[in-house]
Amino acid sequence: MRDRDLEDGQHRNDTEDLSYFTTAYFHRPEELVQELESAGFQDACVFGVEGPGWILPDFDARWEDTTLRADLLALARALEREPSIRRASAHLLVCCLQQSFTMCRSAGVCKAISETGH
């Protein structure tokens, strides 16, 4: 199961053991961008959700301390788009544009506005 996960991203739980997770596909960051672009999306940005902080053995203790939590979050934000670190996140998030929509920033908030004005 592990070897297939690493070889082609296909995770197949052919057992009845739920601790092996479900059937899924594990994308690599560059595959997500290619898949979205081939589906007609543009300007895809891949973000690492957790960042590398989750690996720390004392993560829970750091998270409970407000100063250390702020430091963990600052580190995650600083590294969320860094390609060499992004894969350290257990989960990825992709933001992109549909061809019929334009994104604009207003007071730090992204709004989707259709090209027709609706």
Residue pairs with C-beta under 8 A, 6 or more apart in sequence:
1 11
1 12
1 13
1 14
1 20
4 10
4 11
4 12
5 11
5 26
9 25
9 26
9 27
9 28
9 31
10 25
11 21
11 22
11 23
11 24
11 25
11 26
12 23
13 20
13 21
13 22
13 23
27 35
27 92
28 87
29 46
29 83
29 86
29 87
29 92
32 44
32 46
32 92
32 94
33 44
33 46
33 94
36 44
36 94
36 96
37 44
40 98
40 99
41 96
41 97
41 98
41 99
42 96
42 97
42 99
43 96
43 97
43 103
44 94
44 95
44 96
45 81
45 94
45 95
45 96
46 81
46 86
46 92
46 93
46 94
47 80
47 81
47 86
47 92
47 93
47 94
47 95
48 76
48 79
48 80
48 81
48 82
48 85
48 86
48 87
48 88
48 89
48 91
48 92
49 80
49 89
49 90
49 91
49 92
49 93
50 76
50 88
50 89
50 90
50 91
51 72
51 75
51 76
51 77
51 79
51 80
51 85
51 88
51 89
52 75
52 79
52 85
52 88
52 89
53 59
53 62
53 72
53 75
53 76
54 89
54 90
55 88
56 62
59 72
61 68
62 68
62 69
62 71
62 72
63 69
63 72
79 85
79 86
80 86
80 89
86 92
97 103
100 114
100 115
101 112
101 113
101 114
101 115
102 112
102 113
102 114
102 115
103 110
103 111
103 112
104 110
104 111
104 113
